[in-house]
């Protein structure tokens, strides 16, 4: 069974800038989550575990920008680099992704990658950073 408390805690801590993406992935993997999908139009995230159970929760993003119809892959890459380098927080990351035309992203914990999608199917795939 999905541990909704852990999932919700990860969401809150992400928006409070108190947890990093690698920490979120570690916590979710520990409770059997295999992937999650963030819908940046409806502002909700659906989490899936290995038993096909799901949990949907709202993303508390205030003043969310509209997602344009065009997908700006370079804008997506810039936002990814900025959050990986600690230059922006998760809230700003989401705003930049939305401005770049990302309407949805899917985190594949077991596959160790994230797929960022535009409204017409354009996409960018980012593998999890490897430890050096």
Residue, then its C-alpha position, 0 to 999 in steps of 0.5 A: x500500500x502506498x504510504x501517502x504520508x511520505x508522499x505528501x511530506x515529500x511534496x511539502x518539503x519540496x515546496x518549502x525548499x527543504x529537500x532535494x530531488x535525489x532525497x525525494x527519489x530515495x524516500x519514494x523508492x524506499x516505500x515502493x514508488x516506481x514513478x510519478x507524473x506531474x501534470x502542470x496544467x491541472x497542477x497535480x501529481x499522480x504517484x504509482x507503486x509497483x503494485x499499480x496503486x496510485x495516489x493523486x495530490x495537488x501541487x501547491x503552486x501559486x501564481x502558476x504561469x500558463x503553459x504555451x503551446x510551443x516546447x522550448x527544449x533549451x529552456x527546459x535544459x536551462x531550468x534542469x541545470x539551474x535546479x541541479x546546480x542549486x541556483x533555483x528552488x523547486x517552485x521556480x523550477x516548475x515556473x520555468x518549466x511551464x514557461x518553456x512549454x512543459x505541460x507534464x513530466x514523468x519521473x521513472x524512479x526504477x528507470x532513473x530518468x525524467x521525461x519532460x513533455x510539451x503539449x504536442x508530444x515534443x519531449x526531453x529525456x533527462x537521465x538521473x545524474x550519476x555520482x562521481 
